[in-house]
Amino acid sequence: MKNKIVEKAADMFITLGVKSVTMDEIAAELGISKKTIYTHFPTKIKLIDATADFVFQNIAEGIEQIKAKDKDPIAELYAIKEFACAHLKHEKTSPQHQLQKYYPKVFLKVREKQGEMLKEITRDNLKKGIEKGIYRSDLPVEFISRIYFVGILGTKDHEFFPEPQFAPHQLTNMHLEYHLRAIVSPKGLKKLENYITASSTT
């Protein structure tokens, strides 16, 4: 039951918003009493913390599966981006923004884990791209692995990128293309442009 509560809460928090979903609504969706939820999670914050871990773990496992396929490094980053966006439902309810505003301790914990994961993903992807000649050989790998994450955080700032002027999915695409254009070699640029062209026609 504990796992079912976490799964349902995660789906509702991402779809409807962390702040707006109540424990009563989660209980109703599961067909159980609110008391049953409180048996496993004494407070809403504890449930939010558990769901944040659940979502993070699912995304991390999915990304590892994508990396294991040993895709072209450009295709790999796009696959990871699409997978993460799908799991977060393209962030229609701005889950990270809500966590930061209403549940800052959970947000900081999530951000730290995200940072470590993204730095590792980016480092591995950069090394693979350099080896294949798709990325420039002179790239400062450690710097880029960090600045890429900082850029992702920046696109979540609603003051700098207000909706509807900047839709979350649009920002994610623009940020990834910006990142790749900064690091590709001439060979990689051709691959990137072919990928973008092919994606725009599908």
Residue, then its C-alpha position, 0 to 999 in steps of 0.5 A: m500500500k505504501n508504494k501505491i500511495v507514493e505512485k498515485a501521489a507522484d502522478m497527482f502532484i506532477t499533473l495537478g501541482v504539489k501545493s493544490v493536491t490534498m491528502d483527502e484527494i489522494a485518499a479518494e483516488l486510491g479508495i482508501s481512508k486518509k488515516t491509511i495514508y497518515t499511517h505511512f506518511p504522518t505529514k504531507i511533507k513526508l509524502i512529498d519527500a517520498t514522491a520526489d525520491f520515487v520520481f527521481q529514482n524512476i528517471a535515473e533508472g530510465i536514463e541509465q537504460i538510455k545510456a546503456k543503448d550506446k546511442d550517438p551522443i547527440a541522439e542520447l541527449y535528446a532521448i534523455k530530454e524526452f524521457a525526463c520531460a515525459h515523466l514530468k509531463h512537460e512540467k505543466t504544473s511547474p513541480q520544481h517551482q512549487l517545491q522551491k516556493y512551498y517546500p524548500k527543504v525538499f527542493l534543495k534535496v532534489r536539486e542536489k541529487q539532480g545536480e550530481m546526476l546531471k553532471e555525471i550524465t554530461r561528463d559521460n556524454l561529453k567524453k563519448g562525443i569527444e572520442k567519436g569526434i562529434y564534440r570538440s576535443d578542447l572542451p573543458v569537461e568539468f566546467i561544461s558538466r556544471i554550466y549545463f546544469v546551471g542553465i537548466l536551473g535557469t530555465k525553471d526561473h519563472e521571472f526570467f522565463p515567464e509563461p506563456q511567452f516561454a513554454p517549458h517544453q520549448l525552453t528545454n528544446m532551446h536550451l539543449e540546442y544551445h548547449l549542443r551548438a556550443i560544443v559540437s565539432p564541424k562533423g557534429l554540427k552536421k549531425l545536429e542540424n540533420y537531427i533537428t531537420a528530421s525532428s521538425t518533419t516528424 
